[in-house]
Amino acid sequence: MSRSMDLSYILNHLGEDRERYFGAVAPPIVQSSIFAFPSVAKMREGFRDELGRHVYTRGNNPTVEILRRKVAALEGAQDCLMFGSGAAAMSAGAIACVSGGDHVVCVARPYSWTRAVLRDLLGRFGVTTTFVDGTDASNFESALTDRTRLIVLESPNSMTFEQQDLAAVATLARERGIRTLCDNSYATPLNQSPLALGIDLVAHSATKYLNGHSDVVAGALCGSAELIGQVFRGPYMTLGAILAPHDAWLMIRGLRTLPIRMQRIAATTAAVLDYLQAHPRVRHVYSPRASANPQLALTERQLHGASGLLTIELDAPDVAAIERFCDGLARFLMTVSWGGYESLAFPVCAVYPQDAPLHPAGALPLSLVRLSIGLEDADVLIADLEQGFARL
C-alpha cells in the first residue's frame, strides 16, 4: 500500500474526482462503450494513449479507471489493470512476459487455471514450464535455465497454503533479469505486499476478498507503469478480457468495507482454527497460522494479518462419510470460490466420482474440505461444524 496516503483515503476518495461528476458521493457508472472527440486532432491524441485516455471501454473506462487507481494504491503499485476474472489477470501477466522458446518456473501447486495457461496454452507455442516446491527458495534457482524469463508464485496458495519467501525469490530473479509474477489473492494487499518485497507483477482474483460480496467475477494485475503498459498493449487489448463498468462500480462499493471485513474474518477464523485444531476427527489443519505449519516463521515475517481460508483433513473412513459431514452443514454453503461475506465449504471429493479412493495417486486426499470463513459469529459456525462432525 502506498505510504503517502492513508487507507481510508484510498478506499473512500482516491480517483473519484467528484467535481467532474456533479458532486456525486457515489461514483457514476459510465455505461458507454465509446467516447466522442470534438476534432480529428483530439481523436488522434486519444489513439496515441488509449491507456490514459477514454477512447473505447475495451481499453479505458472512467468507472473502471477509478477502481484501477484504488487497487494500484492498495498494492503500492504505479498502475493496475482490471480484468473479467483472476484467471485472465494471471494469464495476461504471464503471456506478456514470455515468447516462444522461453522457460517459466512455477510453484508446484498453483491455481488450476494458472497451471493450464502455462502448461497447456503457452506450451502449445514452445514455452516450457518447470513446477517446483516453492517452500525452498533454492528450488527456484536449481530450475533456472538460460531461457528462463518468468517465475510464477502463489503465496499462500488457496488449498494447502504453501508460501514462498518472496524477497528471496525476487532477489534471485532480479539478479538474472527474470520477471516475477505473484498471485496475492489469499492475503489481499492489506496482509501482504509483494511489490515492496521486490516482486514485479502482482495479480488478484478480485472476485474474492477485494469485492467480498460474491456478486462479481474480476481480476487485477498491478505493477510498474512500464510493465502495466506492456501488458495493456499486448494481451489486455488483444484478448479483451475486460471488467464491465457496472462490475467495477460494485467492486468500488465492496472495497469500502475491505478493512473491517478482513478484521472480522480474521478474528472469527482464529476462533474456528483453535476449535478445529483440537477436534479429534480432524487429522490435520492447513492454514498459514496453524500451530503445526512448518512455515509459521515465514508467515509471521511475510504476512501482516490473517485471512479466512483454511482446509481440514477429516478422519473419515470413506467418501460417503465426508459427504455426510458436508451435507450436515447448514451455515456453510457448499460451493466453489471463497472470500465473500458468507461462509463456504468446498469438498475435494466433489470433483471425483463417488467411488473414488480416498487417496488418488498423485492427487490431494479426498478427505480434504476447504472452509472459507465469512462474517457470521464464530459460535454459530462452530455449532454448524459440530453438526457435520456428528454425522461423520
C-alpha positions in Angstrom: 0.0 0.0 0.0 1.2 3.5 -0.8 2.6 5.1 2.4 1.9 8.6 1.0 -1.8 8.2 1.6 -3.9 6.5 4.3 -6.1 3.5 3.8 -9.4 5.4 4.3 -8.4 8.0 1.7 -7.7 5.3 -0.9 -11.0 3.4 -0.3 -13.2 6.5 0.1 -11.8 9.2 -2.0 -8.9 8.3 -4.3 -9.7 8.7 -8.0 -13.2 9.8 -7.5 -12.8 13.5 -8.6 -16.3 14.3 -7.6 -16.3 17.7 -9.1 -16.3 16.0 -12.5 -19.5 14.1 -11.7 -21.9 16.8 -10.3 -20.5 16.3 -6.8 -22.0 12.8 -6.6 -20.7 11.0 -3.5 -21.0 7.6 -5.1 -19.2 7.5 -8.5 -21.3 7.1 -11.6 -21.4 4.0 -13.7 -20.2 5.3 -17.1 -22.1 2.7 -19.1 -20.7 3.8 -22.5 -18.8 1.6 -24.9 -17.3 4.6 -26.9 -16.3 8.2 -26.3 -16.6 11.0 -28.8 -14.0 13.7 -29.7 -14.5 17.3 -30.8 -11.9 17.1 -33.6 -9.7 14.7 -35.6 -6.7 16.1 -33.7 -8.2 15.2 -30.3 -9.2 11.7 -31.6 -5.6 11.2 -32.8 -4.3 12.1 -29.4 -6.7 9.5 -27.9 -5.4 6.7 -30.1 -1.8 7.5 -29.1 -2.6 6.9 -25.4 -5.6 4.5 -25.0 -4.5 3.5 -21.5 -4.5 7.1 -20.3 -7.4 8.5 -22.4 -11.0 7.4 -22.9 -11.5 6.1 -26.4 -13.2 2.7 -26.2 -14.2 0.9 -23.0 -12.3 -2.2 -24.1 -9.2 0.0 -23.3 -10.1 2.5 -20.6 -13.4 3.3 -19.0 -13.9 6.1 -16.4 -15.6 3.9 -13.8 -13.0 1.1 -14.2 -10.3 3.7 -14.0 -11.4 4.8 -10.5 -11.1 1.2 -9.4 -7.7 0.8 -11.1 -6.3 3.7 -9.1 -7.6 2.4 -5.8 -6.3 -1.2 -6.3 -2.9 0.1 -7.5 -2.6 2.3 -4.4 -3.5 -0.6 -2.1 -0.7 -2.7 -3.6 1.7 0.3 -3.7 1.9 0.0 -7.5 2.2 2.6 -10.1 -0.7 1.2 -12.2 -3.2 -1.6 -12.3 -5.4 -3.2 -15.0 -8.8 -4.8 -14.1 -9.9 -8.0 -15.9 -13.0 -10.1 -16.2 -11.5 -12.7 -13.9 -8.5 -13.6 -11.8 -7.5 -16.2 -14.4 -7.4 -13.5 -17.1 -5.2 -11.3 -14.9 -2.7 -14.1 -14.3 -2.8 -15.2 -17.9 -2.2 -11.7 -19.2 0.7 -11.2 -16.8 2.3 -14.5 -17.9 1.7 -14.0 -21.7 3.3 -10.5 -21.6 6.5 -11.9 -20.1 7.4 -14.7 -22.4 7.9 -15.6 -26.1 8.2 -18.9 -28.0 11.1 -21.0 -26.7 11.2 -19.3 -23.3 11.1 -21.1 -20.0 9.0 -20.5 -16.9 9.4 -21.7 -13.3 6.2 -22.0 -11.3 5.2 -23.3 -7.8 4.1 -26.9 -7.7 0.5 -26.4 -6.7 -0.8 -23.2 -8.4 -4.4 -22.5 -9.1 -5.6 -24.9 -11.7 -6.1 -22.3 -14.4 -2.7 -20.8 -13.8 -1.3 -24.3 -14.4 -3.4 -24.6 -17.5 -2.3 -21.3 -19.1 1.4 -22.2 -18.5 1.4 -25.9 -19.4 -1.4 -26.2 -21.9 -1.8 -22.9 -23.6 1.7 -21.5 -23.7 3.1 -25.0 -24.0 1.4 -25.1 -27.5 3.7 -22.2 -28.6 7.0 -23.6 -27.4 7.1 -22.2 -23.8 8.2 -24.8 -21.3 7.4 -24.7 -17.6 9.1 -26.4 -14.6 6.9 -26.8 -11.5 8.9 -26.8 -8.2 8.3 -27.0 -4.5 8.4 -23.3 -3.7 8.7 -23.7 0.1 12.5 -23.8 -0.5 13.8 -20.8 -2.5 16.8 -22.8 -3.7 14.5 -24.9 -5.8 13.8 -22.0 -8.0 17.5 -21.4 -8.6 18.0 -25.1 -9.4 15.3 -25.0 -12.0 16.6 -21.9 -13.9 17.9 -22.2 -17.5 19.4 -19.7 -19.8 15.9 -19.4 -21.3 14.0 -18.7 -18.1 12.1 -15.4 -18.4 9.5 -15.7 -15.7 8.9 -17.1 -12.2 5.3 -17.6 -11.2 4.4 -17.6 -7.5 1.2 -18.1 -5.4 1.8 -17.3 -1.8 0.0 -18.7 0.0 -1.8 -21.0 -2.4 -5.6 -21.4 -2.0 -5.9 -25.1 -0.9 -2.9 -26.2 1.2 -1.4 -22.7 1.7 2.3 -23.3 0.9 4.2 -20.0 0.9 7.3 -18.8 -0.9 10.0 -16.4 0.5 9.0 -13.6 -1.8 12.0 -11.4 -1.1 14.5 -14.2 -1.6 12.9 -15.2 -4.9 12.7 -11.6 -6.1 16.4 -11.1 -5.4 17.3 -14.3 -7.3 15.2 -13.2 -10.3 16.3 -9.6 -10.4 20.0 -10.6 -10.4 19.3 -12.6 -13.6 16.9 -10.3 -15.4 13.9 -12.7 -14.8 10.5 -11.3 -14.1 8.3 -12.4 -11.2 4.5 -12.7 -11.0 2.7 -13.4 -7.7 -0.9 -14.3 -7.1 -1.7 -12.3 -3.9 -5.4 -13.3 -3.7 -5.3 -15.1 -0.4 -3.6 -12.3 1.6 -5.1 -9.2 -0.1 -2.9 -6.0 -0.2 -3.7 -5.4 3.4 -1.9 -8.5 4.6 1.0 -9.0 2.1 3.0 -6.5 0.0 4.8 -8.5 -2.8 5.9 -5.4 -4.7 7.6 -4.0 -1.6 9.5 -7.3 -1.4 10.8 -6.9 -5.0 8.1 -8.8 -7.0 7.4 -7.3 -10.5 3.7 -8.1 -11.0 1.0 -8.9 -8.5 -2.3 -10.5 -9.5 -5.6 -10.9 -7.7 -8.7 -12.9 -8.1 -10.7 -9.8 -7.2 -13.8 -12.0 -7.1 -12.6 -12.9 -3.6 -11.8 -10.5 -0.8 -11.4 -7.3 -2.8 -15.0 -7.5 -4.0 -16.1 -9.5 -1.0 -19.8 -10.0 -1.9 -19.9 -13.0 -4.2 -21.6 -10.9 -7.0 -18.7 -10.0 -9.3 -16.1 -12.1 -11.1 -13.0 -9.9 -11.6 -9.2 -9.9 -11.7 -6.5 -7.3 -11.1 -2.9 -7.0 -12.2 -0.6 -4.5 -10.5 3.0 -3.3 -11.2 5.2 -0.5 -12.6 3.8 1.8 -15.2 6.2 0.3 -17.7 5.2 -3.3 -17.2 1.5 -2.5 -17.0 1.8 -0.6 -20.3 3.4 -3.6 -21.9 0.5 -5.8 -20.7 -2.0 -3.2 -21.9 -0.6 -3.0 -25.4 -0.2 -6.8 -25.5 -2.6 -9.4 -24.1 -5.0 -6.9 -22.4 -6.1 -5.2 -25.6 -5.6 -8.2 -27.8 -7.6 -10.7 -25.8 -10.2 -8.2 -24.5 -10.9 -9.9 -21.1 -12.1 -6.6 -19.6 -14.1 -5.7 -16.5 -17.5 -4.1 -17.2 -18.3 -0.7 -15.8 -21.1 -1.9 -13.6 -19.0 -4.7 -12.1 -16.2 -2.1 -11.5 -18.8 0.0 -9.6 -19.8 -2.9 -7.5 -16.2 -3.6 -6.7 -15.6 0.1 -5.7 -18.5 -0.3 -3.3 -17.1 -3.6 -2.0 -13.7 -2.1 -1.3 -15.2 0.5 1.1 -15.5 -2.2 3.7 -12.4 -4.3 3.0 -10.5 -3.5 6.2 -13.4 -4.1 8.6 -14.4 -7.3 6.7 -10.9 -8.6 6.9 -10.6 -7.8 10.6 -13.9 -9.5 11.4 -13.0 -12.6 9.3 -9.5 -12.8 10.9 -11.0 -12.8 14.4 -13.6 -15.4 13.6 -11.1 -17.6 11.8 -8.8 -17.6 14.8 -11.6 -19.0 17.0 -12.6 -21.6 14.4 -9.0 -22.6 13.8 -8.5 -23.2 17.6 -11.6 -25.3 17.6 -10.6 -27.4 14.6 -7.0 -28.0 15.8 -8.3 -29.5 18.9 -11.0 -31.7 17.3 -10.4 -35.5 17.4 -12.0 -36.0 14.0 -9.6 -33.6 12.3 -6.3 -35.2 11.2 -4.7 -32.0 10.0 -5.5 -28.3 9.6 -3.9 -26.5 6.7 -3.6 -22.8 7.4 -0.6 -20.3 7.4 -1.4 -19.7 11.1 -1.9 -23.3 12.1 0.3 -24.3 15.0 1.7 -27.3 13.0 2.5 -25.2 9.9 6.2 -25.7 9.2 6.3 -22.3 7.6 5.0 -20.5 10.6 8.1 -18.3 10.9 7.7 -17.2 7.3 4.0 -16.4 8.0 5.0 -14.2 10.9 7.6 -12.4 8.8 5.8 -12.0 5.5 2.0 -11.8 6.2 0.8 -8.7 8.0 -2.5 -10.3 9.1 -4.8 -13.3 8.7 -7.3 -14.4 6.1 -10.3 -16.6 6.4 -9.4 -19.6 4.3 -8.3 -22.9 5.8 -8.5 -26.6 4.9 -9.2 -29.6 7.1 -8.3 -33.2 6.6 -11.1 -35.3 8.1 -10.6 -38.5 9.9 -13.0 -40.3 7.7 -13.2 -44.0 6.6 -14.5 -43.3 3.1 -16.0 -40.7 0.7 -19.5 -41.4 2.0 -18.6 -40.2 5.5 -17.1 -37.0 4.0 -20.3 -36.4 2.1 -22.3 -36.9 5.4 -20.1 -34.3 7.1 -20.6 -31.8 4.3 -24.3 -32.5 3.8 -24.8 -31.9 7.5 -23.6 -28.3 7.3 -26.3 -25.6 7.3 -24.5 -22.3 7.7 -21.5 -23.2 5.4 -22.8 -23.0 1.8 -21.3 -25.8 -0.3 -19.8 -24.2 -3.4 -16.7 -23.1 -5.2 -14.7 -19.9 -4.7 -14.1 -18.0 -1.4 -13.7 -14.6 0.1 -17.2 -13.4 0.3 -19.4 -12.3 3.3 -20.8 -15.8 3.7 -19.0 -18.9 4.9 -18.4 -21.7 2.4 -17.3 -25.3 2.2 -15.6 -26.9 -0.7 -15.1 -30.7 -0.5 -12.3 -32.0 -2.8 -14.3 -35.3 -3.2 -17.0 -33.4 -5.2 -14.7 -33.3 -8.2 -14.2 -37.1 -8.2 -16.6 -40.0 -8.7 -18.3 -41.2 -5.6 -16.5 -44.5 -5.6 -13.0 -42.9 -5.9 -10.3 -43.9 -3.4 -9.6 -41.6 -0.5 -6.0 -41.2 -1.7 -5.9 -41.0 -5.5 -2.4 -41.4 -6.9 -0.6 -38.0 -7.4 -3.6 -36.0 -6.1 -4.8 -34.4 -2.9 -6.6 -36.6 -0.4 -10.4 -36.7 -0.9 -10.7 -36.2 2.8 -9.9 -32.5 2.4 -12.6 -29.9 2.9 -11.7 -26.2 2.4 -13.5 -23.7 4.5 -13.9 -20.0 3.8 -14.9 -18.1 6.9 -17.3 -15.3 6.4 -18.9 -12.6 8.6 -21.0 -14.9 10.8 -20.3 -15.2 14.5 -17.7 -17.8 15.5 -20.0 -19.7 17.8 -22.6 -20.1 15.0 -20.0 -21.6 12.7 -18.5 -23.9 15.3 -22.0 -25.1 16.2 -22.6 -25.8 12.5 -19.3 -27.7 12.2 -20.4 -29.8 15.2 -23.5 -30.8 13.2 -21.2 -32.1 10.5 -18.9 -33.9 12.8 -21.9 -35.6 14.5 -22.9 -37.1 11.1 -19.3 -38.1 10.3 
